[in-house]
Amino acid sequence: MRHQGQVAYHLTTLFEKGGMVTGFAFVAGVGLKEDGGWWNNVYWQTVHSRDGRPLVLIAQQKNALAFARRGLAKGSG
């Protein structure tokens, strides 16, 4: 995937109690602020990694994003 010429990697994972989440991580920093919403029948949320790079999370179930955020927070310790 490319965003304004930037390379991004994606990973889709299933949280048993939350649902499926796809995450996009950009190789070089892009100017995306932390935000979220509902668009085109999916929930989305932008968060930042430990090194400040934006991660875009997409899910059909809103609670799946909460599970993904908790998983990212546990990995940051």
C-alpha positions in Angstrom: 0.0 0.0 0.0 1.2 3.6 -0.7 0.0 6.8 1.0 1.4 9.8 -0.8 4.3 7.8 -2.0 5.0 6.2 1.3 5.4 2.4 1.7 3.1 0.7 4.3 3.0 -2.9 5.6 -0.3 -4.5 6.7 -1.2 -7.3 9.1 -4.6 -8.8 9.7 -5.1 -10.6 13.0 -8.1 -12.1 14.9 -8.7 -11.3 18.5 -10.9 -14.2 19.8 -13.1 -12.0 22.0 -12.8 -8.8 19.8 -12.9 -9.7 16.2 -10.6 -9.1 13.2 -8.3 -6.1 12.9 -6.1 -5.0 10.0 -3.3 -2.7 10.9 -1.2 -0.5 8.5 2.3 0.6 9.5 4.2 3.1 7.5 7.9 2.7 6.8 8.6 6.5 6.9 6.6 8.9 9.1 3.5 10.4 7.6 1.5 13.2 9.0 -1.5 11.4 10.5 -2.8 12.6 13.9 -4.5 10.3 16.4 -8.1 10.1 15.5 -10.8 7.5 14.7 -14.3 7.1 13.3 -16.7 5.1 11.1 -16.2 5.2 7.4 -17.4 3.0 4.5 -18.8 0.3 6.9 -15.7 0.0 9.0 -14.3 1.5 12.2 -10.9 3.0 12.0 -8.4 4.5 14.4 -5.0 6.1 14.0 -2.5 5.5 16.9 1.2 6.0 17.2 3.9 3.4 17.7 6.6 3.7 20.4 8.8 5.4 17.8 6.1 7.9 16.9 5.1 6.4 13.6 1.3 6.3 12.8 -0.5 3.0 12.8 -3.9 2.8 11.1 -6.2 0.1 12.6 -9.4 -1.0 10.7 -12.1 -3.3 12.0 -15.8 -4.1 11.3 -16.4 -4.4 15.0 -15.7 -1.4 17.3 -14.6 -3.5 20.2 -11.9 -5.2 18.1 -10.1 -1.8 18.0 -10.1 -1.7 21.8 -8.5 -5.2 21.9 -5.9 -4.1 19.4 -5.0 -1.0 21.4 -4.7 -3.0 24.6 -2.4 -5.4 22.7 -0.2 -2.6 21.5 -0.1 -1.0 25.0 1.1 -4.4 26.5 3.8 -4.6 23.9 5.1 -1.1 24.7 6.3 -2.0 28.2 
